[in-house]
Amino acid sequence: MNTRHKPHLLALAGSLRKDSWNRQLASAAAELAREAGAEVTEIDLREFPLPLFDEDIEAAGVPEQASRLKALFASADGLLIASPEYNGSVSAALKNLIDWVSRPDGQFGRAEVFHGRRAALFATSPGGLGGMRGLNHLRDILQPLGTWIAPTMLAVPSSMTAFTNGRLVDESATAQLRALVQDTLRSIEVNARSSANTA
């Protein structure tokens, strides 16, 4: 990872819906990270359509979109992921992205672009739990890939009142999201110093 410059984060949501609450939450996290001095690239999964992971497709040639995503993940120090809860778990779109991006190829080893990255996980839903069950599953997927997960995962309930005109307006949720983003940036800084000291 390039740690000589300001931290570079990827912000994405696991929902494809244009007006998704979780896409709005990912954008709020990206804005807070920029305010804290980070460089942030926001990813819209609609712009990276991927077939369902299939080794036969992979053997015929890794899809261009998967290669583009791998390059983006390789360039990042950390991840800001808003994960909608689908039937108590992660969305198919997000899981499929992880499956493609974690695969080895001629340039990257297995899960290389996830290993050592720092990730903040958060979710929102209209219900009272805010998507926490899905976040637990996402953590279980990413940790074995070598991703550091911020100890606090944020679930924002009552999406319909937490957002207004596409912006997070709930003050408590905003404060918690800011703290989560800052914790993630601090972890990137500590990891960078540790890597520099052992180089």
C-alpha positions as CSV (number, residue, x, y, z in Angstrom):
1,M,0.0,0.0,0.0
2,N,1.1,3.5,-0.7
3,T,1.3,5.2,2.7
4,R,3.7,8.1,1.8
5,H,0.7,10.3,0.9
6,K,-2.6,10.9,2.6
7,P,-4.7,7.8,3.1
8,H,-6.7,6.5,0.1
9,L,-10.1,4.9,0.9
10,L,-12.7,3.2,-1.3
11,A,-16.3,3.9,-0.4
12,L,-19.0,1.6,-1.7
13,A,-22.4,0.2,-1.0
14,G,-23.6,-3.3,-1.6
15,S,-26.9,-2.1,-3.1
16,L,-27.5,-1.5,-6.8
17,R,-30.6,0.6,-6.3
18,K,-30.0,4.2,-7.4
19,D,-31.7,5.8,-4.3
20,S,-30.5,3.1,-1.9
21,W,-30.2,4.3,1.7
22,N,-26.9,2.5,2.0
23,R,-25.5,4.3,-1.0
24,Q,-26.4,7.5,0.7
25,L,-24.7,6.2,3.9
26,A,-21.6,5.3,1.9
27,S,-21.5,8.9,0.5
28,A,-21.9,10.4,4.0
29,A,-18.9,8.3,5.2
30,A,-16.9,9.4,2.1
31,E,-17.6,13.0,2.9
32,L,-16.5,12.6,6.5
33,A,-13.3,10.9,5.5
34,R,-12.5,13.7,3.1
35,E,-13.1,16.2,5.9
36,A,-10.6,14.3,8.0
37,G,-8.0,14.6,5.2
38,A,-8.3,11.3,3.3
39,E,-8.6,10.8,-0.4
40,V,-11.7,8.9,-1.2
41,T,-12.8,7.1,-4.4
42,E,-16.6,6.3,-4.4
43,I,-17.5,3.1,-6.3
44,D,-20.9,2.6,-7.8
45,L,-21.4,-1.2,-8.3
46,R,-23.7,-0.4,-11.3
47,E,-20.7,0.8,-13.1
48,F,-18.9,-2.6,-12.6
49,P,-21.4,-5.2,-13.8
50,L,-20.0,-8.7,-13.0
51,P,-21.3,-12.1,-14.0
52,L,-21.9,-14.5,-11.1
53,F,-18.5,-15.9,-10.2
54,D,-17.8,-19.0,-12.3
55,E,-14.4,-20.6,-12.7
56,D,-15.2,-21.5,-16.3
57,I,-15.7,-17.8,-17.0
58,E,-12.5,-17.0,-15.1
59,A,-10.6,-19.6,-17.1
60,A,-11.8,-18.0,-20.4
61,G,-10.5,-14.6,-19.2
62,V,-11.1,-12.5,-16.1
63,P,-13.8,-9.9,-16.8
64,E,-12.4,-6.4,-17.4
65,Q,-14.6,-5.0,-14.6
66,A,-13.1,-7.5,-12.1
67,S,-9.6,-6.4,-13.1
68,R,-10.6,-2.7,-12.8
69,L,-11.9,-3.4,-9.3
70,K,-8.8,-5.3,-8.3
71,A,-6.7,-2.3,-9.3
72,L,-8.8,0.0,-7.3
73,F,-8.7,-2.2,-4.2
74,A,-4.9,-2.5,-4.6
75,S,-4.6,1.3,-4.6
76,A,-6.5,1.7,-1.4
77,D,-5.4,1.7,2.2
78,G,-8.9,1.2,3.6
79,L,-12.5,0.5,2.8
80,L,-15.8,2.2,3.8
81,I,-18.5,-0.3,3.1
82,A,-22.2,0.2,3.5
83,S,-23.8,-3.2,3.5
84,P,-27.6,-3.6,3.1
85,E,-29.1,-6.5,4.8
86,Y,-30.7,-9.0,2.5
87,N,-32.6,-11.8,4.3
88,G,-30.3,-11.5,7.3
89,S,-27.0,-11.5,5.3
90,V,-25.0,-9.5,2.7
91,S,-26.3,-8.7,-0.8
92,A,-25.5,-11.0,-3.7
93,A,-23.9,-8.1,-5.5
94,L,-21.4,-7.4,-2.7
95,K,-20.6,-11.0,-2.1
96,N,-20.0,-11.6,-5.8
97,L,-17.7,-8.5,-5.9
98,I,-15.7,-10.0,-3.1
99,D,-15.5,-13.4,-4.7
100,W,-14.1,-11.9,-8.0
101,V,-11.7,-9.4,-6.4
102,S,-10.3,-12.0,-4.0
103,R,-9.3,-14.4,-6.7
104,P,-5.6,-14.9,-7.7
105,D,-4.5,-14.0,-11.2
106,G,-1.2,-13.2,-12.9
107,Q,-0.9,-9.9,-11.0
108,F,-2.3,-10.5,-7.5
109,G,-2.3,-13.4,-5.2
110,R,-5.4,-14.8,-3.5
111,A,-7.0,-12.1,-1.4
112,E,-3.9,-9.9,-1.8
113,V,-6.0,-6.7,-2.4
114,F,-7.9,-7.3,0.8
115,H,-5.0,-8.3,3.0
116,G,-3.9,-5.6,5.4
117,R,-6.6,-3.2,4.4
118,R,-8.5,-1.4,7.1
119,A,-12.3,-1.5,6.8
120,A,-15.2,0.4,8.4
121,L,-18.5,-1.5,8.1
122,F,-21.9,0.1,8.5
123,A,-25.4,-0.3,7.3
124,T,-28.9,1.2,7.5
125,S,-32.4,-0.2,7.1
126,P,-35.9,1.0,7.8
127,G,-36.1,-1.5,10.6
128,G,-35.0,-1.2,14.2
129,L,-31.8,-3.3,13.9
130,G,-30.4,-1.2,11.1
131,G,-28.9,-4.1,9.2
132,M,-26.6,-5.4,12.0
133,R,-27.1,-9.1,11.2
134,G,-25.8,-8.5,7.7
135,L,-22.8,-6.6,9.0
136,N,-21.8,-9.6,11.2
137,H,-21.8,-11.8,8.1
138,L,-19.7,-9.3,6.2
139,R,-17.1,-9.2,8.9
140,D,-17.0,-13.0,8.9
141,I,-16.3,-12.9,5.1
142,L,-13.6,-10.2,5.2
143,Q,-11.6,-11.1,8.2
144,P,-10.4,-14.5,6.8
145,L,-9.2,-12.5,3.8
146,G,-6.8,-10.5,6.1
147,T,-8.9,-7.4,6.3
148,W,-8.7,-5.5,9.6
149,I,-12.3,-4.6,10.7
150,A,-12.9,-1.6,12.9
151,P,-14.2,-3.0,16.3
152,T,-17.3,-0.9,16.2
153,M,-19.7,-1.6,13.4
154,L,-22.5,1.0,12.9
155,A,-26.1,0.1,12.1
156,V,-28.4,3.0,11.5
157,P,-32.1,2.2,12.1
158,S,-35.2,4.0,10.7
159,S,-33.6,5.0,7.3
160,M,-36.7,6.9,6.3
161,T,-36.2,9.5,9.0
162,A,-32.3,9.3,9.2
163,F,-32.0,10.7,5.7
164,T,-33.5,13.7,4.0
165,N,-33.0,14.5,0.3
166,G,-30.2,12.0,0.1
167,R,-28.2,13.2,3.1
168,L,-27.7,11.7,6.5
169,V,-29.4,14.1,8.9
170,D,-29.6,12.0,12.1
171,E,-27.1,13.8,14.4
172,S,-26.3,10.7,16.6
173,A,-25.8,8.5,13.5
174,T,-23.5,11.2,12.0
175,A,-21.4,11.5,15.1
176,Q,-21.1,7.7,15.3
177,L,-20.2,7.4,11.6
178,R,-17.6,10.2,12.0
179,A,-16.0,8.3,15.0
180,L,-15.9,5.1,13.0
181,V,-14.3,6.8,10.0
182,Q,-11.7,8.5,12.3
183,D,-10.9,5.1,14.0
184,T,-10.3,3.6,10.6
185,L,-8.0,6.4,9.6
186,R,-6.1,6.2,12.8
187,S,-5.6,2.4,12.3
188,I,-4.2,3.2,8.8
189,E,-1.8,5.7,10.3
190,V,-0.6,3.3,13.0
191,N,-0.2,0.5,10.4
192,A,1.8,2.8,8.1
193,R,4.2,3.8,11.0
194,S,4.6,0.2,12.0
195,S,5.4,-0.8,8.4
196,A,7.9,2.0,8.1
197,N,9.7,1.0,11.3
198,T,10.1,-2.6,10.2
199,A,11.2,-1.7,6.6
